[in-house]
Amino acid sequence: MVVDIVRVVGFGVCGVFTVVLGLVHFAMPRLLDFDGAIPTEGAPLRPLSLLVVTYQTKRSDVRGIAQIMNHAVSYVLVTIGVLDLLVSRWLGAWFAPYLLVWLAVWWFLRAVTQRHMGSRPGDWLVAAGFTAIGGFHLAFGIVVWP
């Protein structure tokens, strides 16, 4: 009974939060001023060297990669949120524990990488929040799983 309430409320809160976060993330290049932060003019960047291939990296490449990664993360966030909101449809499936552990690891990775943003109190708070979401998914994936 208590587990059912925690499941419904917990996954509901996680799902709504994650969908909203994912939608906001699509606007991050504008909100964080990627164009101002990564100017197209300036000193040449060192080339990208991969074994026998060398590629002269331009600033537009760096800005493009930042936007591509941001939009890919945005898409994953929205997908995770939708999965959380639809948890009652798949929680009993054979793959549920594996998916929940994968989601937990994703959130833990996101929490650890918050350090790249800095070490301000807000960064620690964000990391703690993402760790809590990961812990919630892990609990259902391993501990609570019947």
N, C-alpha and C positions, 0 to 999 in steps of 0.2 A: 504494500500500500504506500508506504513512505517512499520506496524506490520509484514507484510509478509517478508520484507527485514530483519528486526530484527530476525524474526523466522528462516529464512533460514541461515543467517550468524551466529546467536547466537547458534543455535543447532548444526550447522556444526562445529564451533570452539569447543564447549563443547564436542561434540562427538569424534572428532579427538584427542583432549587433553586427554579425559578419556580413550579411547582405548590405546593410547600410555602409559599413566600412569599405566593402568592395566597390560600391557605387561612388563613394567619395574618392576612393583611390583613382578612379578613372580621371578625375579632375586634378590630381596631384601635380602633373607637369605644369599646369597653369597656376595652381595655388602656391606651389613652391618655387615658381619662377625659374623653371629649368633653362629657359632661353637666357635669362640674365646670369644664372649661375654657371652655365656652360657656354661662353661666348663663341661665336663662329670665327672671330678674328683673334689672332695672337700668335705666340711663338709656336713653331712646328712641334708636334708631339712625337715621341719616339715611336718607331715602327713596331708593329706587332710581328713577332717572329715565332713561327711554329715549325720546328724541325727545318725543313728545306723551303718553307714558304715564308716570304716576308711581305707584309702589307703595310703601306704607308697610311697610318691612322690619321684621320682628320677629326677636327672638333665636332663636326656634324655627325661623325660615326659615334662618338662618345655620347652625344645628346640623343641620337637615335637609339642606341643600346639602352640608355636610361629609360627612355619612353617605352621601348619594347618590353623591357623587364617590368616596368610599372604596370603596363596594361595586362601582361601575362599574370602578374600577381593579383590584379584587380579581378580578372576572370576567375582565378582559382578561389579567391575570397567569396565571390558571389556563389560559385558552385558549392563550396563548403557550407555556406549559409543555407542554401536550398536543401542540401543533404540533411543538415540539422533539422530544418523545419519539416522534412519528410521522414524523419527517423522512425516513426511508427510503422512505416511501410517496409522498411528493410532491416530493422533491428533483430528480427528473428531469423534472418537469412544466415546461411553458413559462412558467408564472407564478412559478416558484421564485425566480429572481433578484430579481424585484420584491417578493415577499413577504419575502425575506431582508433586502433594503434597508429595507423598511418596518419590519421588526422591529428592525433596527439603529438606525434613526432614533428609534423609540420608546424604546429603551434609552438612547440619547444624551440625549434629552429628559428622561428620568427622572434621569439622572446630573446634568445641569445644574440641574434643579429641586431637587436635594438641598440646594442652598445655602439654600433657604427654611427648612430645618431648623436651620441655623446653620453655624458654621465650626469646630466641634470636630474633633479628629483622627478620631473615628469617622465624622463626616459626610464628610470627605475620603476615608476608606477606602471607605465605601459608594459614593460617587460614582465612585471609581476602579474598584470592582468592577463597577458597572453600565456604565461605559465599556468595560471589558474584554469584557463580554457583548455589548455593541453591536459592538465591534470584531470579535469572533468571527463574529457573524452577517454583518457587512459583508464580511469576508474571504471567506466562502463565497458571498456574493451577487455579489461583483465580482471579487476577485483569484483565488480558486480555481476559480470557475466555468469549465468547459471551453469 
